Amino acid sequence: MRLKLSMILLLLIFLFIGCQPGDEAEEEREVPVKVFVIKPASISKSIKLTGAISSTEDVILYSKISEKLESINVKAGESVKEGQILAVQYNELLKQGVDAAEASLKNAQAQVNLVIQEFERSERLYKQNAVSQQQYDQILTQKQAAEAGLEQASAMMKQAKEQYQNSFIKAPFSGTVAAVYYEVNQMVPAGQPVIHLIGSGGMKAKLKVTAKDIPYIKQGLKTIIKFPSIPDTEFSGVVSSINKAVDAFTKSLEIEVQLNEKDARLKSGLFGEFYIEVTAKENTVVIPENALSRQTEVIIDRDKGIQTPVRKHYVFVVKESRAELIEVEPGISSNGRIEITSGMNNGDTLIIVGQNIVDEGQKVKVID
């Protein structure tokens, strides 16, 4: 009897406890997020190319005659002026040739002067019928022969001077000697490089554009240039020329970029990265690219039995302290930033930290 009474008592206790009011419902959890308020911004898309720069005035000076070097007046690294004589090849015989040609020219000129005087006298007499036709024709022939001799002597003089001048290797512009390839008394065959000269003007780079980027390239595009050997410094330039034809083997297009700056640190052969700005947008919506989520949805056409994958893009924004998922259309992207062409407006509050842990409609707490 006592056992039954004890069991009934325990049952009443459990029933009493079960009927007590529970704890209040747990408050809704707020997810901490960081946000970015959209405001008008600019963005540009660039094509990255790599290559080495060279001087806009970069020339190899070749020997024009086959002769030994009599003197070299410069050394590598030395600055020179336009027209300065950099090296001289032995030219004594050439100088003698000039002297001989000059003497021949003087004789020819004297002969012409003499014959012209005689011709003018004979011409007057001929008009007065004082000399015969035969005599007149004879002096005319002498005049023509003398003039032909003068013309030939002039040509020989010009050639002799040109050959003599070819023995002097001169700077076609002011600049710096990059290299000297021969020494004094060495024989230099015609057509061999003697001195490498780099001008003191600007720098340029010839770059190859791949087939997929060719449609974006046009003359005048702004370019930002970075050199690993010159850290923390950006240089600017412009696409100055574009080849007319694509390389048949590589399918690439060669372009030339002209650098705007003249800087002593810029040396021919320096390797750089060239960012050619092919598209630019002003006063548009720009967000951090990592705030954008991408999903592929499959659209099914049941009538045709066709499945089409569609790429969609979403972001989370904050509205009335809650996360709202909205679909957007992206535009150009660059350096971790991306343009939004539709779906967002200036003033929207974009979630940029925490967007991967919130759900649609979830309450959020904005933190600094």
Beta strands, then each sheet from edge to edge (+ up, - down):
strand 1: 31-37
strand 2: 41-55
strand 3: 58-62
strand 4: 67-72
strand 5: 79-80
strand 6: 85-89
strand 7: 168-170
strand 8: 175-180
strand 9: 187-188
strand 10: 193-199
strand 11: 203-209
strand 12: 222-227
strand 13: 230-242
strand 14: 253-259
strand 15: 271-288
strand 16: 293-301
strand 17: 306-319
strand 18: 322-334
strand 19: 337-342
strand 20: 349-353
strand 21: 364-366
sheet 1: 20+ 1- 21-
sheet 2: 16+ 17- 18+ 19- 15+ 2- 11+ 14- 13+ 12-
sheet 3: 3+ 10- 8+ 5-
sheet 4: 7+ 6- 4+ 9-
end
